């Protein structure tokens, strides 16, 4: 996803559009887990691609690998 956003930035748009594009690629439970964060970040002006990926790493961290 990071590569897609990097390569297609011109056609996807700015930071907000990139976050919503990346979010749009999530389905089911994954989308449900991230949606509250996206809405909060949008409402507080903290929405960014970097913070989205950080949030996804935290949300989907597999503790069994540690």
N, CA, C and O atoms as a DFTB+ gen file, in Angstrom:
264 C
 N C O
     1  1       0.819      -1.177       0.000
     2  2       0.000       0.000       0.000
     3  2       0.872       1.253       0.000
     4  3       0.568       2.227      -0.688
     5  1       1.951       1.223       0.770
     6  2       2.832       2.392       0.806
     7  2       3.414       2.671      -0.578
     8  3       3.502       3.826      -0.993
     9  1       3.805       1.632      -1.283
    10  2       4.348       1.810      -2.629
    11  2       3.280       2.362      -3.572
    12  3       3.562       3.251      -4.375
    13  1       2.076       1.850      -3.480
    14  2       0.970       2.324      -4.319
    15  2       0.739       3.814      -4.089
    16  3       0.604       4.575      -5.047
    17  1       0.693       4.232      -2.834
    18  2       0.481       5.642      -2.529
    19  2       1.633       6.496      -3.048
    20  3       1.415       7.600      -3.545
    21  1       2.842       5.993      -2.935
    22  2       4.013       6.738      -3.407
    23  2       3.989       6.895      -4.929
    24  3       4.214       7.985      -5.454
    25  1       3.717       5.807      -5.619
    26  2       3.752       5.817      -7.086
    27  2       2.581       6.599      -7.672
    28  3       2.752       7.330      -8.647
    29  1       1.400       6.453      -7.089
    30  2       0.201       7.057      -7.665
    31  2      -0.265       8.327      -6.959
    32  3      -1.437       8.692      -7.056
    33  1       0.629       8.998      -6.258
    34  2       0.268      10.213      -5.533
    35  2      -0.431      11.228      -6.428
    36  3      -1.433      11.820      -6.027
    37  1       0.081      11.431      -7.622
    38  2      -0.490      12.448      -8.519
    39  2      -1.941      12.133      -8.869
    40  3      -2.753      13.051      -8.984
    41  1      -2.282      10.867      -9.039
    42  2      -3.651      10.526      -9.415
    43  2      -4.563      10.330      -8.210
    44  3      -5.779      10.476      -8.335
    45  1      -4.004      10.003      -7.047
    46  2      -4.828       9.802      -5.853
    47  2      -5.157      11.134      -5.200
    48  3      -6.303      11.367      -4.817
    49  1      -4.184      11.996      -5.070
    50  2      -4.422      13.310      -4.478
    51  2      -3.547      13.544      -3.272
    52  3      -2.512      12.899      -3.100
    53  1      -3.977      14.483      -2.430
    54  2      -3.206      14.891      -1.268
    55  2      -3.280      13.899      -0.122
    56  3      -3.755      12.773      -0.273
    57  1      -2.802      14.343       1.010
    58  2      -2.691      13.496       2.203
    59  2      -4.048      12.898       2.611
    60  3      -4.148      11.696       2.857
    61  1      -5.070      13.724       2.680
    62  2      -6.393      13.241       3.085
    63  2      -6.920      12.208       2.103
    64  3      -7.440      11.169       2.510
    65  1      -6.792      12.486       0.825
    66  2      -7.254      11.544      -0.198
    67  2      -6.478      10.237      -0.128
    68  3      -7.046       9.162      -0.322
    69  1      -5.190      10.325       0.145
    70  2      -4.380       9.112       0.251
    71  2      -4.811       8.260       1.441
    72  3      -4.868       7.034       1.336
    73  1      -5.113       8.898       2.569
    74  2      -5.579       8.148       3.737
    75  2      -6.891       7.461       3.423
    76  3      -7.054       6.276       3.716
    77  1      -7.832       8.183       2.829
    78  2      -9.131       7.580       2.518
    79  2      -8.991       6.496       1.451
    80  3      -9.716       5.502       1.482
    81  1      -8.065       6.676       0.508
    82  2      -7.820       5.635      -0.485
    83  2      -7.310       4.369       0.205
    84  3      -7.815       3.273      -0.041
    85  1      -6.314       4.527       1.063
    86  2      -5.753       3.372       1.779
    87  2      -6.817       2.715       2.648
    88  3      -6.926       1.489       2.679
    89  1      -7.598       3.521       3.350
    90  2      -8.675       2.968       4.178
    91  2      -9.661       2.195       3.308
    92  3     -10.151       1.143       3.718
    93  1      -9.953       2.699       2.128
    94  2     -10.891       2.052       1.212
    95  2     -10.444       0.678       0.750
    96  3     -11.255      -0.106       0.257
    97  1      -9.170       0.381       0.903
    98  2      -8.663      -0.937       0.523
    99  2      -8.886      -1.973       1.622
   100  3      -8.753      -3.174       1.383
   101  1      -9.224      -1.512       2.819
   102  2      -9.501      -2.427       3.925
   103  2     -10.933      -2.945       3.809
   104  3     -11.815      -2.242       3.316
   105  1     -11.156      -4.161       4.259
   106  2     -12.501      -4.744       4.205
   107  2     -12.844      -5.378       5.544
   108  3     -11.961      -5.687       6.344
   109  1     -14.117      -5.564       5.771
   110  2     -14.605      -6.301       6.925
   111  2     -14.104      -5.784       8.256
   112  3     -14.132      -4.584       8.531
   113  1     -13.644      -6.721       9.078
   114  2     -13.186      -6.390      10.427
   115  2     -12.021      -5.411      10.414
   116  3     -11.924      -4.551      11.289
   117  1     -11.143      -5.534       9.436
   118  2     -10.007      -4.614       9.357
   119  2     -10.492      -3.174       9.203
   120  3     -10.006      -2.277       9.893
   121  1     -11.437      -2.952       8.310
   122  2     -11.991      -1.607       8.124
   123  2     -12.696      -1.140       9.390
   124  3     -12.582       0.025       9.772
   125  1     -13.412      -2.029      10.033
   126  2     -14.127      -1.688      11.256
   127  2     -13.202      -1.294      12.390
   128  3     -13.551      -0.446      13.211
   129  1     -12.042      -1.893      12.441
   130  2     -11.087      -1.574      13.506
   131  2     -10.403      -0.235      13.285
   132  3     -10.026       0.434      14.247
   133  1     -10.239       0.159      12.039
   134  2      -9.521       1.385      11.724
   135  2     -10.455       2.594      11.584
   136  3     -10.029       3.726      11.813
   137  1     -11.705       2.373      11.216
   138  2     -12.636       3.476      10.974
   139  2     -12.749       4.461      12.137
   140  3     -12.686       5.667      11.899
   141  1     -12.911       4.011      13.377
   142  2     -13.006       4.987      14.472
   143  2     -11.771       5.887      14.559
   144  3     -11.888       7.082      14.832
   145  1     -10.600       5.315      14.329
   146  2      -9.386       6.122      14.362
   147  2      -9.393       7.144      13.229
   148  3      -9.053       8.305      13.453
   149  1      -9.773       6.735      12.015
   150  2      -9.807       7.648      10.873
   151  2     -10.736       8.818      11.169
   152  3     -10.381       9.970      10.920
   153  1     -11.910       8.536      11.692
   154  2     -12.860       9.604      11.989
   155  2     -12.314      10.537      13.070
   156  3     -12.444      11.756      12.960
   157  1     -11.711       9.974      14.102
   158  2     -11.130      10.797      15.165
   159  2     -10.003      11.668      14.613
   160  3      -9.938      12.862      14.906
   161  1      -9.122      11.075      13.820
   162  2      -8.001      11.823      13.255
   163  2      -8.500      12.923      12.322
   164  3      -7.953      14.025      12.310
   165  1      -9.523      12.629      11.552
   166  2     -10.071      13.650      10.658
   167  2     -10.670      14.802      11.467
   168  3     -10.460      15.970      11.141
   169  1     -11.414      14.471      12.519
   170  2     -12.071      15.494      13.334
   171  2     -11.089      16.334      14.148
   172  3     -11.393      17.473      14.505
   173  1      -9.931      15.786      14.439
   174  2      -8.942      16.518      15.239
   175  2      -7.819      17.111      14.391
   176  3      -6.897      17.729      14.922
   177  1      -7.898      16.924      13.081
   178  2      -6.886      17.491      12.194
   179  2      -5.550      16.780      12.234
   180  3      -4.524      17.368      11.891
   181  1      -5.548      15.516      12.650
   182  2      -4.298      14.767      12.751
   183  2      -4.205      13.643      11.716
   184  3      -3.374      12.744      11.848
   185  1      -5.041      13.694      10.705
   186  2      -5.087      12.659       9.682
   187  2      -3.854      12.756       8.790
   188  3      -3.610      13.788       8.166
   189  1      -3.080      11.676       8.734
   190  2      -1.918      11.632       7.848
   191  2      -1.649      10.186       7.462
   192  3      -2.038       9.255       8.166
   193  1      -0.987      10.021       6.348
   194  2      -0.645       8.681       5.874
   195  2       0.269       7.995       6.884
   196  3       0.075       6.823       7.205
   197  1       1.253       8.718       7.378
   198  2       2.188       8.139       8.340
   199  2       1.458       7.659       9.594
   200  3       1.731       6.566      10.088
   201  1       0.536       8.466      10.108
   202  2      -0.179       8.057      11.319
   203  2      -1.148       6.915      11.035
   204  3      -1.392       6.087      11.912
   205  1      -1.706       6.856       9.828
   206  2      -2.569       5.719       9.464
   207  2      -1.779       4.414       9.516
   208  3      -2.239       3.431      10.097
   209  1      -0.597       4.405       8.913
   210  2       0.201       3.177       8.911
   211  2       0.658       2.808      10.321
   212  3       0.750       1.628      10.657
   213  1       0.941       3.808      11.138
   214  2       1.300       3.530      12.531
   215  2       0.109       2.907      13.260
   216  3       0.271       1.942      14.008
   217  1      -1.067       3.450      13.044
   218  2      -2.266       2.914      13.682
   219  2      -2.553       1.497      13.215
   220  3      -2.942       0.649      14.018
   221  1      -2.367       1.228      11.925
   222  2      -2.604      -0.131      11.423
   223  2      -1.597      -1.110      12.011
   224  3      -1.955      -2.243      12.333
   225  1      -0.341      -0.690      12.156
   226  2       0.642      -1.586      12.789
   227  2       0.212      -1.931      14.210
   228  3       0.313      -3.084      14.629
   229  1      -0.266      -0.937      14.948
   230  2      -0.722      -1.192      16.321
   231  2      -1.978      -2.058      16.350
   232  3      -2.087      -2.973      17.167
   233  1      -2.911      -1.772      15.471
   234  2      -4.203      -2.491      15.472
   235  2      -4.036      -3.952      15.086
   236  3      -4.774      -4.809      15.570
   237  1      -3.086      -4.239      14.231
   238  2      -2.949      -5.595      13.710
   239  2      -1.678      -6.297      14.170
   240  3      -1.251      -7.287      13.576
   241  1      -1.080      -5.772      15.235
   242  2       0.128      -6.373      15.802
   243  2      -0.169      -7.782      16.272
   244  3      -1.142      -8.012      16.991
   245  1       0.656      -8.715      15.873
   246  2       0.510     -10.112      16.282
   247  2       1.475     -10.366      17.447
   248  3       2.678     -10.537      17.251
   249  1       0.930     -10.384      18.633
   250  2       1.765     -10.572      19.830
   251  2       2.374     -11.966      19.913
   252  3       3.331     -12.181      20.657
   253  1       1.833     -12.904      19.164
   254  2       2.377     -14.275      19.199
   255  2       3.779     -14.348      18.605
   256  3       4.508     -15.301      18.880
   257  1       4.171     -13.377      17.808
   258  2       5.499     -13.422      17.199
   259  2       6.566     -12.864      18.129
   260  3       7.745     -12.848      17.774
   261  1       6.175     -12.411      19.304
   262  2       7.162     -11.856      20.247
   263  2       7.379     -12.771      21.414
   264  3       8.174     -12.462      22.302
